[in-house]
Structure formats: C-alpha cells, structure tokens
Amino acid sequence: MKKIVLFVCIGVVVLLGVLLFSNKTFIHNYYAVENEKGIQAKITTLPFSYFTGENKKHTAVFYRLGNKNDMQNRLNHYVEGLTSCYDDGAFCDTKQDITIYSYQVSSGFLLHKITLVYDTIDLKDQENANGIEKQTLVLDGETVKLQPGDVYTASGWHKKTISMLNDKAYDKIGVTGRGITIGATLEEVVGAYQIKDGYALWKVSRDGAAAPTIFAYEKGQLSEAGLIRGTLIVAYYRMEGQWYPLTVGETKQYLSFQAGKTAEKPYSTILLFQFEFPFNGSSDLIMDKTLGGYSVNLESDE
C-alpha cells in the first residue's frame, strides 16, 4: 500500500513538473509575442508566473504566489522604465516595437492574478509620425492646409476626373501630405499612414449584397473575390498640435455621429480619410487594385 501511495505521489510530482516547466512563462522571465513587423518581442514577467492564456486579444493572464504589493511594485518598475506615450496613457518599448497599456495584480486567496494588456505596435512611432502634414494637400502644385469645415474629393475612375476642395475645382488630382494620390496601391496607402490593426475600417460592397458591410481593418484581409468596391476609412483626432488615430470603435462612433444618429462626437477635432478602391470586375482581388478616389474632411468644434 505504501508503494502505491509513493508511486501516486511521484506521479503527481512529475505531472506537476511537466505542467510547470512546459508553461510559456513559468521558468522564464518574459512573455514572448510577435510584433507587427513579425519579430519576436519579450515582455518582462515575474519569475514563476504561470501563464493561463489570453482571455481576449492582447490581454494575457498569469497567476503567481507572493506578496501582492511587492509584485505590483516590481511590475510598475518595469513599466516605468519604458517610454511614456499617448499622453501618458501607455508605455512604449521602442526597442521591441510593442506597447504596454496596463500591468495589474489583483488579490487572490493563495495565487494572485496578473493581467497584462499590450499591443504589438510601438505607439511612439505613430505619435512621432503624426505630424501636421496629414492636414495638407498639394493642389495644382500649391500646398494647401485644410481648415475646419473643408472637404476635398478626388476621383479618377469616372469618365470625368474630379478634384474639388469645397466648391473650388482643380485641374489635377490632389496629392496628400503623405504623398498619396490616384493610382497608389493599398500597400502604399497603409504604409504612408502607418495603418495598424484596430485603427481603421473597411466599408465593402460585395456581389449580390443589398448594402455594404463595415468591419475592422486587419492586415491581409479581403483576399477573396466577389468584391465590387472597398473603401478604407481612417480618422485622426488632434491633441496639442499632433494627430492621433482613432480606434475602430471611435471611428464607428464618429461615422454614426456624421449620419445624424444619437452617437456623440468622440473628439472635438477630427480629420477623416476615405480611400476608395473601385473594381472594374468583381473577379479581381482588392490587393491587385489601385486607388481610384479618396476624400478628406476636417471637422472641428474649436
């Protein structure tokens, strides 16, 4: 009987050891993720933290024994060593191109829960890149700074080319401050405006659909055929002279506000871009199409 108990105890110890040592973080001092550039980044974790999974995208959960306050202080020390960004609302690891939004310890009976909320982009890059040039256009060779209430529309896929700022027509299609104009590829638009997952919308018309569908932009989407038209929507709000991208939820809220629905305007000053990729034939993929038209409008309550 003693031998059976001994074997059971040994088996439990072995099983526990396998579970612990095969865990993603228990024997490491980091949580490995892949940033938007496809490079592995290592987010610092406390030793012997047991990873249980991501209960939602970019939200990792760990459990650990120890003093709650000591654990929180050690995590705070790590986060505070990163670069503050987005008006101190996040902390950017500029070397690994990732961002930490929060790293919190909550009390438990024996094990304390640790919740890490992160992003696989470096928001500091976006912050540094969001300059005033977003608010400018080059129209017939002249640089024009958009003012509140201005609306610019360009289209090169109709029989008649359209280039119009408010009520004034121009001879040539305008070029945005980021160098985008008719004929640009989707990749060029995304690169010029550093569009990341969760910060833009697609409005897509499909064969046989009564109305277009709107959904969050993700890299590599829309590889299927049967699409008639795709409009990439990205918006920015201004804070202290800088332009910052609206999230998917904020952009949807702003579009609802524009449509006259009950939604509130998320920010007082918003710059909205709509990049249209029309199709001559629905059998072609959106990735193979070039920009056929775009619009920019600046709205401000200030």
ChimeraX commands (.cxc) that place a marker at each C-alpha (Angstrom):
marker #1 position 0.00,0.00,0.00 radius 0.5
marker #1 position 2.85,2.36,0.86 radius 0.5
marker #1 position 4.43,1.68,-2.53 radius 0.5
marker #1 position 1.20,2.55,-4.32 radius 0.5
marker #1 position 0.92,5.82,-2.39 radius 0.5
marker #1 position 4.58,6.55,-3.16 radius 0.5
marker #1 position 4.09,5.91,-6.87 radius 0.5
marker #1 position 0.98,8.12,-6.90 radius 0.5
marker #1 position 2.87,10.91,-5.16 radius 0.5
marker #1 position 5.76,10.59,-7.58 radius 0.5
marker #1 position 3.34,10.63,-10.50 radius 0.5
marker #1 position 1.64,13.78,-9.21 radius 0.5
marker #1 position 5.01,15.49,-8.73 radius 0.5
marker #1 position 6.14,14.51,-12.23 radius 0.5
marker #1 position 2.85,15.70,-13.78 radius 0.5
marker #1 position 3.04,18.98,-11.87 radius 0.5
marker #1 position 6.64,19.43,-13.00 radius 0.5
marker #1 position 5.71,18.82,-16.63 radius 0.5
marker #1 position 2.86,21.35,-16.40 radius 0.5
marker #1 position 5.06,23.98,-14.81 radius 0.5
marker #1 position 8.16,23.56,-16.92 radius 0.5
marker #1 position 6.23,23.37,-20.17 radius 0.5
marker #1 position 4.36,26.58,-19.35 radius 0.5
marker #1 position 5.12,29.57,-21.56 radius 0.5
marker #1 position 6.41,31.77,-18.74 radius 0.5
marker #1 position 6.89,29.78,-15.51 radius 0.5
marker #1 position 10.62,29.15,-15.93 radius 0.5
marker #1 position 11.22,32.31,-17.96 radius 0.5
marker #1 position 11.26,35.96,-17.05 radius 0.5
marker #1 position 9.40,37.05,-20.19 radius 0.5
marker #1 position 6.23,36.58,-22.23 radius 0.5
marker #1 position 7.07,36.16,-25.92 radius 0.5
marker #1 position 4.87,37.86,-28.53 radius 0.5
marker #1 position 5.30,38.75,-32.20 radius 0.5
marker #1 position 5.17,42.43,-33.08 radius 0.5
marker #1 position 3.65,43.87,-36.26 radius 0.5
marker #1 position 7.00,43.59,-38.02 radius 0.5
marker #1 position 7.00,39.82,-37.48 radius 0.5
marker #1 position 9.82,39.97,-34.93 radius 0.5
marker #1 position 9.66,38.26,-31.54 radius 0.5
marker #1 position 9.42,40.64,-28.59 radius 0.5
marker #1 position 9.82,39.68,-24.93 radius 0.5
marker #1 position 7.61,41.35,-22.32 radius 0.5
marker #1 position 9.12,41.09,-18.85 radius 0.5
marker #1 position 7.28,38.84,-16.38 radius 0.5
marker #1 position 7.92,37.98,-12.74 radius 0.5
marker #1 position 9.76,34.68,-12.15 radius 0.5
marker #1 position 7.43,31.70,-11.60 radius 0.5
marker #1 position 4.43,33.41,-13.15 radius 0.5
marker #1 position 2.08,30.78,-14.59 radius 0.5
marker #1 position 0.52,31.78,-17.91 radius 0.5
marker #1 position -3.11,30.67,-18.31 radius 0.5
marker #1 position -3.89,32.23,-21.70 radius 0.5
marker #1 position -5.28,35.37,-23.34 radius 0.5
marker #1 position -8.93,35.82,-22.41 radius 0.5
marker #1 position -9.18,38.34,-25.24 radius 0.5
marker #1 position -6.83,39.71,-27.88 radius 0.5
marker #1 position -3.66,41.20,-26.39 radius 0.5
marker #1 position -4.78,40.56,-22.81 radius 0.5
marker #1 position -2.60,37.93,-21.11 radius 0.5
marker #1 position -3.37,36.41,-17.70 radius 0.5
marker #1 position -0.86,34.90,-15.25 radius 0.5
marker #1 position -1.06,33.56,-11.68 radius 0.5
marker #1 position 1.68,33.69,-9.07 radius 0.5
marker #1 position 2.39,33.19,-5.38 radius 0.5
marker #1 position 3.86,36.10,-3.45 radius 0.5
marker #1 position 3.18,39.42,-1.82 radius 0.5
marker #1 position 0.70,41.40,-3.92 radius 0.5
marker #1 position 2.19,44.83,-3.22 radius 0.5
marker #1 position 5.73,43.63,-3.89 radius 0.5
marker #1 position 4.64,42.06,-7.18 radius 0.5
marker #1 position 2.86,45.23,-8.28 radius 0.5
marker #1 position 5.85,47.41,-7.36 radius 0.5
marker #1 position 8.18,45.22,-9.42 radius 0.5
marker #1 position 5.88,45.37,-12.44 radius 0.5
marker #1 position 5.49,49.13,-12.04 radius 0.5
marker #1 position 9.26,49.47,-12.02 radius 0.5
marker #1 position 9.46,47.58,-15.32 radius 0.5
marker #1 position 6.68,49.61,-16.98 radius 0.5
marker #1 position 8.03,52.96,-15.76 radius 0.5
marker #1 position 11.35,52.11,-17.38 radius 0.5
marker #1 position 9.65,52.20,-20.80 radius 0.5
marker #1 position 8.88,55.33,-22.81 radius 0.5
marker #1 position 5.72,57.19,-21.89 radius 0.5
marker #1 position 3.48,57.77,-24.90 radius 0.5
marker #1 position -0.03,58.80,-25.91 radius 0.5
marker #1 position -0.28,61.50,-23.23 radius 0.5
marker #1 position 0.93,59.05,-20.55 radius 0.5
marker #1 position -1.88,56.64,-21.39 radius 0.5
marker #1 position 0.54,53.91,-22.44 radius 0.5
marker #1 position 4.19,52.86,-22.22 radius 0.5
marker #1 position 6.14,52.03,-25.37 radius 0.5
marker #1 position 9.05,49.65,-25.72 radius 0.5
marker #1 position 10.74,51.47,-28.60 radius 0.5
marker #1 position 13.44,48.81,-28.94 radius 0.5
marker #1 position 11.00,45.94,-29.44 radius 0.5
marker #1 position 8.16,47.90,-31.11 radius 0.5
marker #1 position 5.47,46.97,-28.58 radius 0.5
marker #1 position 3.26,48.94,-26.18 radius 0.5
marker #1 position 2.09,48.20,-22.62 radius 0.5
marker #1 position -1.28,49.66,-21.63 radius 0.5
marker #1 position -1.54,48.15,-18.16 radius 0.5
marker #1 position 0.10,45.51,-15.97 radius 0.5
marker #1 position -2.02,44.95,-12.87 radius 0.5
marker #1 position -2.03,42.49,-9.95 radius 0.5
marker #1 position -5.34,41.61,-8.30 radius 0.5
marker #1 position -5.70,39.84,-4.95 radius 0.5
marker #1 position -6.36,36.14,-4.65 radius 0.5
marker #1 position -6.55,33.62,-1.80 radius 0.5
marker #1 position -3.21,31.94,-2.49 radius 0.5
marker #1 position -2.44,32.86,-6.06 radius 0.5
marker #1 position -2.62,36.44,-7.27 radius 0.5
marker #1 position -3.91,37.19,-10.76 radius 0.5
marker #1 position -1.71,39.30,-13.03 radius 0.5
marker #1 position -3.32,40.90,-16.10 radius 0.5
marker #1 position -1.18,42.30,-18.91 radius 0.5
marker #1 position -2.79,44.47,-21.60 radius 0.5
marker #1 position -0.45,45.17,-24.50 radius 0.5
marker #1 position -0.22,45.93,-28.21 radius 0.5
marker #1 position 2.11,44.60,-30.87 radius 0.5
marker #1 position 2.87,48.05,-32.27 radius 0.5
marker #1 position 5.02,50.87,-30.91 radius 0.5
marker #1 position 2.58,53.74,-30.46 radius 0.5
marker #1 position 5.51,56.11,-30.02 radius 0.5
marker #1 position 6.33,55.59,-33.69 radius 0.5
marker #1 position 2.80,56.62,-34.61 radius 0.5
marker #1 position 2.93,59.56,-32.21 radius 0.5
marker #1 position 6.18,60.84,-33.70 radius 0.5
marker #1 position 4.90,60.33,-37.23 radius 0.5
marker #1 position 1.54,62.03,-36.84 radius 0.5
marker #1 position 2.67,65.49,-37.96 radius 0.5
marker #1 position 0.89,68.42,-39.45 radius 0.5
marker #1 position 1.43,67.12,-43.00 radius 0.5
marker #1 position -1.68,64.97,-42.52 radius 0.5
marker #1 position -3.65,68.20,-42.70 radius 0.5
marker #1 position -2.16,69.33,-46.04 radius 0.5
marker #1 position -2.81,68.68,-49.73 radius 0.5
marker #1 position -0.89,69.62,-52.86 radius 0.5
marker #1 position -3.40,71.04,-55.34 radius 0.5
marker #1 position -2.20,72.16,-58.78 radius 0.5
marker #1 position 1.30,72.49,-57.37 radius 0.5
marker #1 position 0.28,74.56,-54.34 radius 0.5
marker #1 position 0.39,73.25,-50.75 radius 0.5
marker #1 position -2.95,73.85,-49.05 radius 0.5
marker #1 position -3.56,73.43,-45.31 radius 0.5
marker #1 position -7.06,72.16,-44.64 radius 0.5
marker #1 position -9.19,74.31,-42.37 radius 0.5
marker #1 position -12.19,73.29,-40.22 radius 0.5
marker #1 position -15.15,72.59,-42.47 radius 0.5
marker #1 position -13.02,71.82,-45.54 radius 0.5
marker #1 position -13.94,68.80,-47.68 radius 0.5
marker #1 position -11.74,67.56,-50.52 radius 0.5
marker #1 position -12.92,64.97,-53.04 radius 0.5
marker #1 position -10.86,63.29,-55.75 radius 0.5
marker #1 position -11.93,60.67,-58.25 radius 0.5
marker #1 position -10.09,59.27,-61.23 radius 0.5
marker #1 position -12.15,56.27,-62.22 radius 0.5
marker #1 position -15.23,58.03,-63.60 radius 0.5
marker #1 position -15.34,59.31,-67.16 radius 0.5
marker #1 position -14.77,62.79,-65.75 radius 0.5
marker #1 position -11.88,63.35,-63.35 radius 0.5
marker #1 position -12.91,65.15,-60.17 radius 0.5
marker #1 position -10.62,67.25,-57.96 radius 0.5
marker #1 position -12.55,69.64,-55.75 radius 0.5
marker #1 position -11.93,71.42,-52.44 radius 0.5
marker #1 position -15.30,72.60,-51.16 radius 0.5
marker #1 position -16.75,74.46,-54.20 radius 0.5
marker #1 position -13.43,75.06,-55.96 radius 0.5
marker #1 position -12.38,72.74,-58.78 radius 0.5
marker #1 position -8.76,71.96,-59.63 radius 0.5
marker #1 position -7.23,70.78,-62.88 radius 0.5
marker #1 position -5.24,67.91,-61.39 radius 0.5
marker #1 position -5.91,65.26,-58.78 radius 0.5
marker #1 position -4.50,66.35,-55.44 radius 0.5
marker #1 position -1.68,64.64,-53.55 radius 0.5
marker #1 position -1.99,64.17,-49.80 radius 0.5
marker #1 position 0.67,65.37,-47.40 radius 0.5
marker #1 position 1.84,61.77,-47.16 radius 0.5
marker #1 position 2.33,61.52,-50.95 radius 0.5
marker #1 position -0.81,59.50,-51.78 radius 0.5
marker #1 position -2.85,60.12,-54.92 radius 0.5
marker #1 position -4.89,58.21,-57.52 radius 0.5
marker #1 position -3.11,55.04,-58.64 radius 0.5
marker #1 position -1.49,54.26,-55.28 radius 0.5
marker #1 position -1.64,50.65,-54.13 radius 0.5
marker #1 position -3.31,49.51,-50.94 radius 0.5
marker #1 position 0.13,48.70,-49.53 radius 0.5
marker #1 position 1.32,52.24,-50.25 radius 0.5
marker #1 position -1.71,53.78,-48.53 radius 0.5
marker #1 position -1.32,51.58,-45.46 radius 0.5
marker #1 position 2.40,52.31,-45.29 radius 0.5
marker #1 position 2.07,56.06,-45.78 radius 0.5
marker #1 position -0.47,56.40,-42.97 radius 0.5
marker #1 position 1.03,53.62,-40.82 radius 0.5
marker #1 position -2.36,51.96,-40.54 radius 0.5
marker #1 position -2.40,49.21,-37.91 radius 0.5
marker #1 position -4.94,46.56,-36.94 radius 0.5
marker #1 position -7.67,48.10,-34.81 radius 0.5
marker #1 position -7.21,51.65,-36.13 radius 0.5
marker #1 position -9.15,51.69,-39.41 radius 0.5
marker #1 position -12.34,50.38,-41.02 radius 0.5
marker #1 position -13.25,48.69,-44.27 radius 0.5
marker #1 position -16.53,49.50,-45.99 radius 0.5
marker #1 position -17.01,46.79,-48.58 radius 0.5
marker #1 position -19.61,46.12,-51.26 radius 0.5
marker #1 position -19.99,42.54,-52.46 radius 0.5
marker #1 position -21.77,40.89,-55.36 radius 0.5
marker #1 position -25.44,40.32,-54.55 radius 0.5
marker #1 position -25.34,42.23,-51.24 radius 0.5
marker #1 position -28.06,44.79,-50.66 radius 0.5
marker #1 position -25.83,47.05,-48.58 radius 0.5
marker #1 position -22.11,47.39,-47.86 radius 0.5
marker #1 position -20.59,45.85,-44.75 radius 0.5
marker #1 position -18.30,47.69,-42.31 radius 0.5
marker #1 position -15.66,45.92,-40.25 radius 0.5
marker #1 position -12.29,46.49,-38.62 radius 0.5
marker #1 position -9.17,46.63,-40.77 radius 0.5
marker #1 position -6.72,43.77,-40.36 radius 0.5
marker #1 position -3.58,43.29,-42.38 radius 0.5
marker #1 position -4.03,40.78,-45.21 radius 0.5
marker #1 position -7.81,40.96,-45.35 radius 0.5
marker #1 position -10.00,40.98,-48.45 radius 0.5
marker #1 position -8.13,38.33,-50.37 radius 0.5
marker #1 position -11.35,36.83,-51.68 radius 0.5
marker #1 position -13.03,37.51,-54.99 radius 0.5
marker #1 position -16.57,38.84,-55.43 radius 0.5
marker #1 position -15.85,42.31,-54.08 radius 0.5
marker #1 position -17.22,45.27,-56.01 radius 0.5
marker #1 position -15.70,48.11,-54.05 radius 0.5
marker #1 position -13.64,48.60,-50.89 radius 0.5
marker #1 position -13.26,51.88,-49.00 radius 0.5
marker #1 position -10.57,52.11,-46.35 radius 0.5
marker #1 position -11.59,54.58,-43.63 radius 0.5
marker #1 position -9.09,56.07,-41.19 radius 0.5
marker #1 position -9.62,59.03,-38.86 radius 0.5
marker #1 position -7.42,61.15,-36.61 radius 0.5
marker #1 position -8.05,63.49,-33.69 radius 0.5
marker #1 position -5.86,66.43,-32.73 radius 0.5
marker #1 position -4.27,66.96,-29.35 radius 0.5
marker #1 position -1.67,69.67,-28.67 radius 0.5
marker #1 position -0.94,70.07,-32.37 radius 0.5
marker #1 position -0.45,66.37,-33.05 radius 0.5
marker #1 position -2.73,63.94,-34.90 radius 0.5
marker #1 position -3.53,60.59,-33.30 radius 0.5
marker #1 position -5.51,57.72,-34.90 radius 0.5
marker #1 position -9.00,56.88,-33.75 radius 0.5
marker #1 position -9.65,53.30,-32.77 radius 0.5
marker #1 position -12.18,51.17,-34.66 radius 0.5
marker #1 position -14.83,51.86,-32.02 radius 0.5
marker #1 position -14.19,55.60,-32.06 radius 0.5
marker #1 position -14.27,55.72,-35.87 radius 0.5
marker #1 position -17.61,53.88,-35.94 radius 0.5
marker #1 position -18.92,56.30,-33.33 radius 0.5
marker #1 position -17.85,59.27,-35.44 radius 0.5
marker #1 position -19.46,57.84,-38.60 radius 0.5
marker #1 position -22.70,57.38,-36.63 radius 0.5
marker #1 position -22.43,60.99,-35.45 radius 0.5
marker #1 position -21.95,62.16,-39.06 radius 0.5
marker #1 position -25.00,60.17,-40.12 radius 0.5
marker #1 position -27.11,62.12,-37.66 radius 0.5
marker #1 position -27.61,59.29,-35.21 radius 0.5
marker #1 position -27.61,59.67,-31.42 radius 0.5
marker #1 position -23.89,58.88,-31.08 radius 0.5
marker #1 position -21.70,61.64,-29.62 radius 0.5
marker #1 position -18.71,63.02,-31.46 radius 0.5
marker #1 position -15.69,61.31,-29.84 radius 0.5
marker #1 position -13.32,64.30,-30.19 radius 0.5
marker #1 position -13.77,67.98,-30.98 radius 0.5
marker #1 position -11.38,67.99,-33.99 radius 0.5
marker #1 position -11.35,65.05,-36.41 radius 0.5
marker #1 position -9.64,64.52,-39.76 radius 0.5
marker #1 position -11.30,61.77,-41.81 radius 0.5
marker #1 position -9.78,59.98,-44.82 radius 0.5
marker #1 position -11.70,57.62,-47.09 radius 0.5
marker #1 position -9.61,55.74,-49.66 radius 0.5
marker #1 position -11.69,54.06,-52.36 radius 0.5
marker #1 position -10.54,51.03,-54.34 radius 0.5
marker #1 position -13.17,50.54,-57.09 radius 0.5
marker #1 position -13.39,47.42,-59.22 radius 0.5
marker #1 position -13.95,47.16,-62.94 radius 0.5
marker #1 position -14.67,43.48,-62.43 radius 0.5
marker #1 position -15.58,41.69,-59.22 radius 0.5
marker #1 position -13.40,38.70,-60.06 radius 0.5
marker #1 position -10.27,40.71,-59.26 radius 0.5
marker #1 position -8.83,40.86,-55.74 radius 0.5
marker #1 position -8.67,44.10,-53.84 radius 0.5
marker #1 position -4.94,43.54,-53.30 radius 0.5
marker #1 position -4.46,43.86,-57.08 radius 0.5
marker #1 position -6.36,47.15,-57.37 radius 0.5
marker #1 position -5.13,50.72,-57.10 radius 0.5
marker #1 position -6.66,53.80,-55.53 radius 0.5
marker #1 position -9.49,55.16,-57.67 radius 0.5
marker #1 position -10.62,58.01,-55.45 radius 0.5
marker #1 position -10.35,59.48,-51.98 radius 0.5
marker #1 position -11.83,62.16,-49.78 radius 0.5
marker #1 position -10.59,64.17,-46.80 radius 0.5
marker #1 position -12.66,66.27,-44.46 radius 0.5
marker #1 position -11.71,68.25,-41.37 radius 0.5
marker #1 position -14.34,68.94,-38.74 radius 0.5
marker #1 position -13.71,70.96,-35.60 radius 0.5
marker #1 position -15.77,72.50,-32.81 radius 0.5
marker #1 position -12.82,74.60,-31.60 radius 0.5
marker link #1:1,2 radius 0.2
marker link #1:2,3 radius 0.2
marker link #1:3,4 radius 0.2
marker link #1:4,5 radius 0.2
marker link #1:5,6 radius 0.2
marker link #1:6,7 radius 0.2
marker link #1:7,8 radius 0.2
marker link #1:8,9 radius 0.2
marker link #1:9,10 radius 0.2
marker link #1:10,11 radius 0.2
marker link #1:11,12 radius 0.2
marker link #1:12,13 radius 0.2
marker link #1:13,14 radius 0.2
marker link #1:14,15 radius 0.2
marker link #1:15,16 radius 0.2
marker link #1:16,17 radius 0.2
marker link #1:17,18 radius 0.2
marker link #1:18,19 radius 0.2
marker link #1:19,20 radius 0.2
marker link #1:20,21 radius 0.2
marker link #1:21,22 radius 0.2
marker link #1:22,23 radius 0.2
marker link #1:23,24 radius 0.2
marker link #1:24,25 radius 0.2
marker link #1:25,26 radius 0.2
marker link #1:26,27 radius 0.2
marker link #1:27,28 radius 0.2
marker link #1:28,29 radius 0.2
marker link #1:29,30 radius 0.2
marker link #1:30,31 radius 0.2
marker link #1:31,32 radius 0.2
marker link #1:32,33 radius 0.2
marker link #1:33,34 radius 0.2
marker link #1:34,35 radius 0.2
marker link #1:35,36 radius 0.2
marker link #1:36,37 radius 0.2
marker link #1:37,38 radius 0.2
marker link #1:38,39 radius 0.2
marker link #1:39,40 radius 0.2
marker link #1:40,41 radius 0.2
marker link #1:41,42 radius 0.2
marker link #1:42,43 radius 0.2
marker link #1:43,44 radius 0.2
marker link #1:44,45 radius 0.2
marker link #1:45,46 radius 0.2
marker link #1:46,47 radius 0.2
marker link #1:47,48 radius 0.2
marker link #1:48,49 radius 0.2
marker link #1:49,50 radius 0.2
marker link #1:50,51 radius 0.2
marker link #1:51,52 radius 0.2
marker link #1:52,53 radius 0.2
marker link #1:53,54 radius 0.2
marker link #1:54,55 radius 0.2
marker link #1:55,56 radius 0.2
marker link #1:56,57 radius 0.2
marker link #1:57,58 radius 0.2
marker link #1:58,59 radius 0.2
marker link #1:59,60 radius 0.2
marker link #1:60,61 radius 0.2
marker link #1:61,62 radius 0.2
marker link #1:62,63 radius 0.2
marker link #1:63,64 radius 0.2
marker link #1:64,65 radius 0.2
marker link #1:65,66 radius 0.2
marker link #1:66,67 radius 0.2
marker link #1:67,68 radius 0.2
marker link #1:68,69 radius 0.2
marker link #1:69,70 radius 0.2
marker link #1:70,71 radius 0.2
marker link #1:71,72 radius 0.2
marker link #1:72,73 radius 0.2
marker link #1:73,74 radius 0.2
marker link #1:74,75 radius 0.2
marker link #1:75,76 radius 0.2
marker link #1:76,77 radius 0.2
marker link #1:77,78 radius 0.2
marker link #1:78,79 radius 0.2
marker link #1:79,80 radius 0.2
marker link #1:80,81 radius 0.2
marker link #1:81,82 radius 0.2
marker link #1:82,83 radius 0.2
marker link #1:83,84 radius 0.2
marker link #1:84,85 radius 0.2
marker link #1:85,86 radius 0.2
marker link #1:86,87 radius 0.2
marker link #1:87,88 radius 0.2
marker link #1:88,89 radius 0.2
marker link #1:89,90 radius 0.2
marker link #1:90,91 radius 0.2
marker link #1:91,92 radius 0.2
marker link #1:92,93 radius 0.2
marker link #1:93,94 radius 0.2
marker link #1:94,95 radius 0.2
marker link #1:95,96 radius 0.2
marker link #1:96,97 radius 0.2
marker link #1:97,98 radius 0.2
marker link #1:98,99 radius 0.2
marker link #1:99,100 radius 0.2
marker link #1:100,101 radius 0.2
marker link #1:101,102 radius 0.2
marker link #1:102,103 radius 0.2
marker link #1:103,104 radius 0.2
marker link #1:104,105 radius 0.2
marker link #1:105,106 radius 0.2
marker link #1:106,107 radius 0.2
marker link #1:107,108 radius 0.2
marker link #1:108,109 radius 0.2
marker link #1:109,110 radius 0.2
marker link #1:110,111 radius 0.2
marker link #1:111,112 radius 0.2
marker link #1:112,113 radius 0.2
marker link #1:113,114 radius 0.2
marker link #1:114,115 radius 0.2
marker link #1:115,116 radius 0.2
marker link #1:116,117 radius 0.2
marker link #1:117,118 radius 0.2
marker link #1:118,119 radius 0.2
marker link #1:119,120 radius 0.2
marker link #1:120,121 radius 0.2
marker link #1:121,122 radius 0.2
marker link #1:122,123 radius 0.2
marker link #1:123,124 radius 0.2
marker link #1:124,125 radius 0.2
marker link #1:125,126 radius 0.2
marker link #1:126,127 radius 0.2
marker link #1:127,128 radius 0.2
marker link #1:128,129 radius 0.2
marker link #1:129,130 radius 0.2
marker link #1:130,131 radius 0.2
marker link #1:131,132 radius 0.2
marker link #1:132,133 radius 0.2
marker link #1:133,134 radius 0.2
marker link #1:134,135 radius 0.2
marker link #1:135,136 radius 0.2
marker link #1:136,137 radius 0.2
marker link #1:137,138 radius 0.2
marker link #1:138,139 radius 0.2
marker link #1:139,140 radius 0.2
marker link #1:140,141 radius 0.2
marker link #1:141,142 radius 0.2
marker link #1:142,143 radius 0.2
marker link #1:143,144 radius 0.2
marker link #1:144,145 radius 0.2
marker link #1:145,146 radius 0.2
marker link #1:146,147 radius 0.2
marker link #1:147,148 radius 0.2
marker link #1:148,149 radius 0.2
marker link #1:149,150 radius 0.2
marker link #1:150,151 radius 0.2
marker link #1:151,152 radius 0.2
marker link #1:152,153 radius 0.2
marker link #1:153,154 radius 0.2
marker link #1:154,155 radius 0.2
marker link #1:155,156 radius 0.2
marker link #1:156,157 radius 0.2
marker link #1:157,158 radius 0.2
marker link #1:158,159 radius 0.2
marker link #1:159,160 radius 0.2
marker link #1:160,161 radius 0.2
marker link #1:161,162 radius 0.2
marker link #1:162,163 radius 0.2
marker link #1:163,164 radius 0.2
marker link #1:164,165 radius 0.2
marker link #1:165,166 radius 0.2
marker link #1:166,167 radius 0.2
marker link #1:167,168 radius 0.2
marker link #1:168,169 radius 0.2
marker link #1:169,170 radius 0.2
marker link #1:170,171 radius 0.2
marker link #1:171,172 radius 0.2
marker link #1:172,173 radius 0.2
marker link #1:173,174 radius 0.2
marker link #1:174,175 radius 0.2
marker link #1:175,176 radius 0.2
marker link #1:176,177 radius 0.2
marker link #1:177,178 radius 0.2
marker link #1:178,179 radius 0.2
marker link #1:179,180 radius 0.2
marker link #1:180,181 radius 0.2
marker link #1:181,182 radius 0.2
marker link #1:182,183 radius 0.2
marker link #1:183,184 radius 0.2
marker link #1:184,185 radius 0.2
marker link #1:185,186 radius 0.2
marker link #1:186,187 radius 0.2
marker link #1:187,188 radius 0.2
marker link #1:188,189 radius 0.2
marker link #1:189,190 radius 0.2
marker link #1:190,191 radius 0.2
marker link #1:191,192 radius 0.2
marker link #1:192,193 radius 0.2
marker link #1:193,194 radius 0.2
marker link #1:194,195 radius 0.2
marker link #1:195,196 radius 0.2
marker link #1:196,197 radius 0.2
marker link #1:197,198 radius 0.2
marker link #1:198,199 radius 0.2
marker link #1:199,200 radius 0.2
marker link #1:200,201 radius 0.2
marker link #1:201,202 radius 0.2
marker link #1:202,203 radius 0.2
marker link #1:203,204 radius 0.2
marker link #1:204,205 radius 0.2
marker link #1:205,206 radius 0.2
marker link #1:206,207 radius 0.2
marker link #1:207,208 radius 0.2
marker link #1:208,209 radius 0.2
marker link #1:209,210 radius 0.2
marker link #1:210,211 radius 0.2
marker link #1:211,212 radius 0.2
marker link #1:212,213 radius 0.2
marker link #1:213,214 radius 0.2
marker link #1:214,215 radius 0.2
marker link #1:215,216 radius 0.2
marker link #1:216,217 radius 0.2
marker link #1:217,218 radius 0.2
marker link #1:218,219 radius 0.2
marker link #1:219,220 radius 0.2
marker link #1:220,221 radius 0.2
marker link #1:221,222 radius 0.2
marker link #1:222,223 radius 0.2
marker link #1:223,224 radius 0.2
marker link #1:224,225 radius 0.2
marker link #1:225,226 radius 0.2
marker link #1:226,227 radius 0.2
marker link #1:227,228 radius 0.2
marker link #1:228,229 radius 0.2
marker link #1:229,230 radius 0.2
marker link #1:230,231 radius 0.2
marker link #1:231,232 radius 0.2
marker link #1:232,233 radius 0.2
marker link #1:233,234 radius 0.2
marker link #1:234,235 radius 0.2
marker link #1:235,236 radius 0.2
marker link #1:236,237 radius 0.2
marker link #1:237,238 radius 0.2
marker link #1:238,239 radius 0.2
marker link #1:239,240 radius 0.2
marker link #1:240,241 radius 0.2
marker link #1:241,242 radius 0.2
marker link #1:242,243 radius 0.2
marker link #1:243,244 radius 0.2
marker link #1:244,245 radius 0.2
marker link #1:245,246 radius 0.2
marker link #1:246,247 radius 0.2
marker link #1:247,248 radius 0.2
marker link #1:248,249 radius 0.2
marker link #1:249,250 radius 0.2
marker link #1:250,251 radius 0.2
marker link #1:251,252 radius 0.2
marker link #1:252,253 radius 0.2
marker link #1:253,254 radius 0.2
marker link #1:254,255 radius 0.2
marker link #1:255,256 radius 0.2
marker link #1:256,257 radius 0.2
marker link #1:257,258 radius 0.2
marker link #1:258,259 radius 0.2
marker link #1:259,260 radius 0.2
marker link #1:260,261 radius 0.2
marker link #1:261,262 radius 0.2
marker link #1:262,263 radius 0.2
marker link #1:263,264 radius 0.2
marker link #1:264,265 radius 0.2
marker link #1:265,266 radius 0.2
marker link #1:266,267 radius 0.2
marker link #1:267,268 radius 0.2
marker link #1:268,269 radius 0.2
marker link #1:269,270 radius 0.2
marker link #1:270,271 radius 0.2
marker link #1:271,272 radius 0.2
marker link #1:272,273 radius 0.2
marker link #1:273,274 radius 0.2
marker link #1:274,275 radius 0.2
marker link #1:275,276 radius 0.2
marker link #1:276,277 radius 0.2
marker link #1:277,278 radius 0.2
marker link #1:278,279 radius 0.2
marker link #1:279,280 radius 0.2
marker link #1:280,281 radius 0.2
marker link #1:281,282 radius 0.2
marker link #1:282,283 radius 0.2
marker link #1:283,284 radius 0.2
marker link #1:284,285 radius 0.2
marker link #1:285,286 radius 0.2
marker link #1:286,287 radius 0.2
marker link #1:287,288 radius 0.2
marker link #1:288,289 radius 0.2
marker link #1:289,290 radius 0.2
marker link #1:290,291 radius 0.2
marker link #1:291,292 radius 0.2
marker link #1:292,293 radius 0.2
marker link #1:293,294 radius 0.2
marker link #1:294,295 radius 0.2
marker link #1:295,296 radius 0.2
marker link #1:296,297 radius 0.2
marker link #1:297,298 radius 0.2
marker link #1:298,299 radius 0.2
marker link #1:299,300 radius 0.2
marker link #1:300,301 radius 0.2
marker link #1:301,302 radius 0.2
view
